[in-house]
Amino acid sequence: MFRHFLIALQFLTIVRLRNDLEETEADLAASVGYYPLVGLVLGLVLTGIFFLLSLFFPPPVVGLLLLAAQAVLTGGLHLDGLADTADGLFSHRRLTRKLAIMKDSAVGVFGVLALFFVLALKLFLLSNLNGPAAWTGLILFPVWGRWAVSLTACLSEYARAEGGLGRPFIDLAGPKELYLAGGAAMGLSLLLLGLAGLIVALVIALAAGLGVLLWRKQLGGVTGDVLGATVELSEVLGLLLWTGWHGF
């Protein structure tokens, strides 16, 4: 179990605890069930950074530095996926052309716009977390983002016939990984936020499920880029839901 968690941690973040760790395709698929726990690690680190920075800087500066810290900790992996997915999805081309656009390393106008709006919204939400909402929201929003990815990977097919980096995570992950990830995400949400947290986790799951249908229709399945976009969009949705609930 720890080995699969370590594989997930090293894949989703810049943390490298073991450079000699060998990974089979089955190991990569099994690691999908531990994605929410990787989110928990990120959330705890971000919470620590938040409280430290709050001693010296105003909320807007703290929010911006938190955003930068998260991008560094994840190696910008998910932001790259968001940009590529937006370029392909909004190109309004046929399926094969959309996938080709997503594979291109160049970022187009829709990718830039997606990055701008998602990062701006996340910055605003992070800058306005305060009181009890701060530490609970900071701990859980990375958990919710990676719970959505686990669900998406387990319920989808890989879009490219020639395969790719994301294929083992998508085609080989199944019910076992889905139940493990769901149990971790639901349990942590209920433990830290009670019923409100559980509702947020369920809404995230519903949104990810609808996303699976959208990706299947638009792309014939999902790719690694889509998984990255799912992280970013689900984190923003989680922050929106929690901020709205707390404000209400």
C-alpha positions as semicolon CSV with decimal commas, in nm:
position;residue;x (nm);y (nm);z (nm)
1;M;0,000;0,000;0,000
2;F;0,277;0,244;0,090
3;R;0,456;0,163;-0,236
4;H;0,151;0,256;-0,442
5;F;0,102;0,573;-0,237
6;L;0,467;0,662;-0,298
7;I;0,424;0,609;-0,673
8;A;0,123;0,842;-0,668
9;L;0,313;1,101;-0,464
10;Q;0,613;1,099;-0,695
11;F;0,397;1,115;-1,007
12;L;0,170;1,400;-0,895
13;T;0,432;1,614;-0,719
14;I;0,799;1,708;-0,742
15;V;0,874;1,501;-0,429
16;R;1,130;1,225;-0,496
17;L;1,180;0,999;-0,195
18;R;1,304;0,701;-0,399
19;N;1,466;0,744;-0,738
20;D;1,509;0,369;-0,779
21;L;1,138;0,291;-0,749
22;E;1,030;0,060;-1,034
23;E;0,680;0,108;-1,168
24;T;0,481;-0,143;-1,373
25;E;0,161;-0,047;-1,550
26;A;-0,033;-0,236;-1,282
27;D;0,143;-0,030;-1,013
28;L;0,054;0,295;-1,189
29;A;-0,310;0,190;-1,209
30;A;-0,316;0,088;-0,842
31;S;-0,170;0,424;-0,741
32;V;-0,486;0,598;-0,868
33;G;-0,665;0,490;-0,550
34;Y;-0,418;0,693;-0,342
35;Y;-0,453;1,023;-0,526
36;P;-0,676;1,184;-0,259
37;L;-0,412;1,102;0,004
38;V;-0,154;1,283;-0,210
39;G;-0,401;1,572;-0,210
40;L;-0,406;1,556;0,170
41;V;-0,027;1,589;0,181
42;L;-0,041;1,890;-0,049
43;G;-0,323;2,041;0,154
44;L;-0,131;2,009;0,479
45;V;0,179;2,168;0,324
46;L;-0,025;2,456;0,179
47;T;-0,199;2,508;0,514
48;G;0,136;2,536;0,689
49;I;0,257;2,785;0,428
50;F;-0,068;2,981;0,466
51;F;-0,033;3,028;0,841
52;L;0,334;3,120;0,810
53;L;0,276;3,377;0,535
54;S;-0,028;3,522;0,713
55;L;0,203;3,645;0,989
56;F;0,376;3,882;0,749
57;F;0,161;3,953;0,441
58;P;-0,194;4,067;0,357
59;P;-0,443;3,813;0,212
60;P;-0,393;3,898;-0,159
61;V;-0,017;3,840;-0,131
62;V;-0,073;3,522;0,067
63;G;-0,316;3,393;-0,197
64;L;-0,072;3,462;-0,481
65;L;0,216;3,294;-0,299
66;L;-0,003;2,993;-0,221
67;L;-0,091;2,966;-0,588
68;A;0,278;2,979;-0,679
69;A;0,366;2,722;-0,413
70;Q;0,106;2,478;-0,542
71;A;0,227;2,519;-0,901
72;V;0,585;2,449;-0,791
73;L;0,490;2,149;-0,576
74;T;0,298;1,987;-0,863
75;G;0,554;2,080;-1,129
76;G;0,287;2,268;-1,326
77;L;0,162;1,930;-1,452
78;H;-0,209;2,001;-1,414
79;L;-0,190;2,356;-1,550
80;D;-0,027;2,224;-1,866
81;G;-0,310;1,972;-1,903
82;L;-0,569;2,245;-1,855
83;A;-0,420;2,460;-2,130
84;D;-0,385;2,171;-2,376
85;T;-0,739;2,047;-2,308
86;A;-0,890;2,393;-2,358
87;D;-0,705;2,434;-2,689
88;G;-0,835;2,102;-2,817
89;L;-1,188;2,122;-2,681
90;F;-1,262;2,472;-2,812
91;S;-1,096;2,424;-3,149
92;H;-1,430;2,289;-3,281
93;R;-1,246;2,045;-3,507
94;R;-1,312;1,677;-3,561
95;L;-1,204;1,431;-3,292
96;T;-0,866;1,331;-3,435
97;R;-0,770;1,695;-3,490
98;K;-0,868;1,788;-3,135
99;L;-0,638;1,517;-2,999
100;A;-0,356;1,635;-3,227
101;I;-0,395;1,993;-3,102
102;M;-0,384;1,873;-2,741
103;K;-0,062;1,685;-2,811
104;D;0,106;1,996;-2,954
105;S;0,332;2,159;-2,694
106;A;0,239;2,510;-2,811
107;V;-0,029;2,692;-2,609
108;G;-0,307;2,859;-2,806
109;V;-0,544;3,139;-2,721
110;F;-0,803;2,914;-2,554
111;G;-0,531;2,759;-2,339
112;V;-0,415;3,102;-2,228
113;L;-0,772;3,210;-2,150
114;A;-0,841;2,892;-1,953
115;L;-0,524;2,941;-1,747
116;F;-0,608;3,306;-1,684
117;F;-0,964;3,252;-1,567
118;V;-0,894;2,942;-1,357
119;L;-0,588;3,093;-1,189
120;A;-0,760;3,428;-1,133
121;L;-1,062;3,261;-0,975
122;K;-0,845;3,036;-0,761
123;L;-0,637;3,336;-0,651
124;F;-0,949;3,526;-0,548
125;L;-1,086;3,229;-0,355
126;L;-0,757;3,155;-0,178
127;S;-0,716;3,523;-0,089
128;N;-1,056;3,532;0,079
129;L;-1,026;3,226;0,298
130;N;-1,028;3,328;0,662
131;G;-1,119;3,195;1,002
132;P;-1,215;2,827;1,030
133;A;-1,275;2,816;0,655
134;A;-0,907;2,875;0,590
135;W;-0,739;2,562;0,718
136;T;-1,023;2,323;0,639
137;G;-1,064;2,453;0,286
138;L;-0,689;2,454;0,223
139;I;-0,647;2,099;0,343
140;L;-0,936;1,961;0,143
141;F;-0,940;2,139;-0,193
142;P;-0,640;1,938;-0,323
143;V;-0,811;1,622;-0,194
144;W;-1,127;1,704;-0,387
145;G;-0,930;1,775;-0,706
146;R;-0,753;1,440;-0,696
147;W;-1,070;1,254;-0,598
148;A;-1,222;1,384;-0,922
149;V;-0,921;1,256;-1,116
150;S;-0,945;0,910;-0,959
151;L;-1,313;0,889;-1,048
152;T;-1,251;1,013;-1,403
153;A;-0,967;0,766;-1,461
154;C;-1,164;0,471;-1,326
155;L;-1,478;0,541;-1,530
156;S;-1,317;0,635;-1,862
157;E;-1,139;0,489;-2,162
158;Y;-0,815;0,622;-2,305
159;A;-0,885;0,843;-2,607
160;R;-0,577;0,777;-2,823
161;A;-0,551;0,445;-3,004
162;E;-0,170;0,469;-3,011
163;G;-0,152;0,495;-2,632
164;G;0,031;0,750;-2,422
165;L;0,152;0,847;-2,076
166;G;-0,195;0,842;-1,922
167;R;-0,311;0,508;-2,065
168;P;-0,220;0,281;-1,768
169;F;-0,397;0,514;-1,523
170;I;-0,713;0,523;-1,733
171;D;-0,750;0,180;-1,894
172;L;-0,626;-0,032;-1,603
173;A;-0,771;0,147;-1,298
174;G;-1,105;0,003;-1,191
175;P;-1,357;-0,041;-0,908
176;K;-1,096;-0,120;-0,641
177;E;-0,913;0,208;-0,701
178;L;-1,241;0,397;-0,726
179;Y;-1,368;0,267;-0,390
180;L;-1,035;0,335;-0,222
181;A;-1,014;0,690;-0,351
182;G;-1,380;0,756;-0,279
183;G;-1,353;0,623;0,074
184;A;-1,051;0,843;0,145
185;A;-1,208;1,157;-0,004
186;M;-1,548;1,108;0,160
187;G;-1,394;1,010;0,493
188;L;-1,159;1,310;0,507
189;S;-1,437;1,548;0,401
190;L;-1,674;1,414;0,665
191;L;-1,404;1,415;0,934
192;L;-1,293;1,774;0,877
193;L;-1,612;1,946;0,759
194;G;-1,894;1,718;0,863
195;L;-2,203;1,698;0,642
196;A;-2,099;2,007;0,444
197;G;-1,772;1,843;0,344
198;L;-1,946;1,523;0,243
199;I;-2,190;1,718;0,025
200;V;-1,902;1,901;-0,145
201;A;-1,723;1,570;-0,215
202;L;-2,044;1,425;-0,363
203;V;-2,101;1,731;-0,583
204;I;-1,741;1,703;-0,704
205;A;-1,805;1,338;-0,789
206;L;-2,123;1,429;-0,978
207;A;-1,941;1,700;-1,175
208;A;-1,657;1,459;-1,258
209;G;-1,910;1,199;-1,372
210;L;-2,073;1,451;-1,605
211;G;-1,724;1,539;-1,724
212;V;-1,664;1,174;-1,818
213;L;-1,969;1,191;-2,047
214;L;-1,850;1,518;-2,198
215;W;-1,498;1,389;-2,268
216;R;-1,640;1,070;-2,419
217;K;-1,857;1,272;-2,655
218;Q;-1,597;1,534;-2,749
219;L;-1,275;1,330;-2,747
220;G;-1,380;0,965;-2,746
221;G;-1,240;0,927;-2,392
222;V;-0,982;1,101;-2,177
223;T;-0,608;1,163;-2,188
224;G;-0,346;1,267;-1,937
225;D;-0,414;1,630;-2,029
226;V;-0,781;1,584;-1,946
227;L;-0,690;1,444;-1,606
228;G;-0,475;1,751;-1,541
229;A;-0,760;1,980;-1,640
230;T;-0,993;1,783;-1,414
231;V;-0,767;1,853;-1,115
232;E;-0,767;2,229;-1,174
233;L;-1,138;2,260;-1,247
234;S;-1,239;2,040;-0,953
235;E;-1,016;2,233;-0,712
236;V;-1,182;2,558;-0,817
237;L;-1,527;2,401;-0,788
238;G;-1,444;2,270;-0,441
239;L;-1,320;2,611;-0,325
240;L;-1,630;2,777;-0,471
241;L;-1,866;2,537;-0,297
242;W;-1,689;2,559;0,037
243;T;-1,656;2,938;0,026
244;G;-2,022;2,972;-0,067
245;W;-2,135;2,730;0,205
246;H;-1,919;2,899;0,469
247;G;-2,043;3,243;0,366
248;F;-2,403;3,127;0,379
